[in-house]
Amino acid sequence: MQRVMLLMADKTLSTLRVHQIDGLPKDADQLSLDVTQNTLLQRLLQKSAQVRLNPENHAQFAALLPPVLRRLFNGEHLLLRSLSANGRVVMLAIVDQGGGPFSETTVQAFGKTAQCIEKALHSFTNRSS
């Protein structure tokens, strides 16, 4: 992936704050998103889910993205994936290939990577002291 943004959800699931970025402008690491004002983000924080934007659905979903995310990820191809631990969404991953199309293999690999992260989060939060 050429551009990656990992956002952490607060305890009330009302705000997403950037935790890590790669391939994006440095000032993007200060980003904070108000989830209460965005139905797409609200849905992604309800349970683990993945949204894939492509030319066929870009107009529909891009309109639901916060303007700052549309500026940072300005292509027609984008993946958004919420990650959960113990049944609660804790993180949102947003990735693209610099705006270019994803291969099916890349999409599958991203999904598997997200599953591995969720398993690791589950193991970490349920470890014994």
Number of C-alpha atoms within 10 A of each C-alpha: 12 12 18 19 22 21 23 20 23 13 11 6 19 16 18 22 18 19 17 14 19 15 15 15 10 9 8 16 17 10 13 16 18 14 19 12 12 14 13 17 23 16 13 20 24 14 15 21 15 17 14 17 21 19 12 10 12 16 12 11 14 20 11 14 15 17 11 13 15 14 10 15 22 15 19 20 21 24 19 19 21 27 25 23 19 13 11 16 22 22 24 26 20 19 24 24 19 19 16 14 16 18 10 9 9 13 13 12 12 16 15 12 12 19 15 12 15 21 16 13 16 15 13 11 11 11 7 6 3
